[in-house]
């Protein structure tokens, strides 16, 4: 199982981006998908999580600007980011927790750069 991320890039403050994470390969059951972000010198930070069949949870600093949507038809997780600011600059990682039938399985995407700069 792999997570294929897309949609990052360089934008100016106030602009928007949409990150997508598509699950590639077979997995028996997905429990949760999420987006994390990481900046140098800091720990990886959870941005948004969506439990299977549940509603999205976002951190306070983004919950009025970002929307996380689970697309079950495409087996994907999208992160719509609006009104981006320099503090949103980071490498964003997609995360999946599930199972192939024997114990929990954790999968990370390769990371995608988001840069907000004028």
Long-range contacts (C-beta under 8 A, 24 or more apart in sequence): 1-25, 1-26, 1-27, 1-96, 1-98, 1-100, 1-105, 1-107, 2-107, 2-109, 3-94, 3-95, 3-96, 3-107, 3-108, 3-109, 3-110, 4-109, 5-92, 5-93, 5-94, 5-109, 5-110, 5-111, 5-112, 6-112, 7-112, 8-92, 8-112, 8-113, 8-114, 9-113, 9-114, 9-115, 10-115, 10-116, 10-117, 11-84, 11-114, 11-115, 11-116, 12-116, 12-117, 12-118, 13-84, 13-85, 13-86, 13-116, 13-117, 13-118, 14-83, 14-84, 14-85, 15-84, 15-116, 16-80, 16-81, 16-82, 16-83, 16-84, 17-81, 17-84, 17-114, 18-78, 18-79, 18-80, 18-81, 19-78, 19-79, 19-81, 19-92, 19-94, 19-112, 19-114, 20-76, 20-77, 20-78, 20-79, 21-76, 21-77, 21-78, 21-79, 21-94, 21-109, 22-74, 22-75, 22-76, 23-75, 23-76, 23-96, 26-100, 27-96, 27-98, 27-99, 27-100, 27-105, 28-98, 28-99, 28-100, 28-101, 29-98, 29-99, 30-75, 30-96, 30-97, 30-98, 31-97, 31-98, 31-99, 31-104, 32-95, 32-96, 32-97, 32-98, 33-70, 33-77, 33-94, 33-95, 33-96, 33-97, 34-77, 34-94, 34-95, 34-96, 35-68, 35-77, 35-79, 35-92, 35-93, 35-94, 35-95, 36-92, 36-93, 36-95, 37-88, 37-90, 37-91, 37-92, 37-93, 37-114, 38-90, 38-91, 38-93, 38-111, 39-89, 39-90, 39-91, 44-93, 45-90, 47-79, 47-92, 48-79, 50-77, 61-87, 62-88, 81-114, 84-114, 84-116, 85-116, 86-116, 86-117, 87-116, 88-114, 88-116, 89-114, 89-115, 89-116, 89-117, 90-114
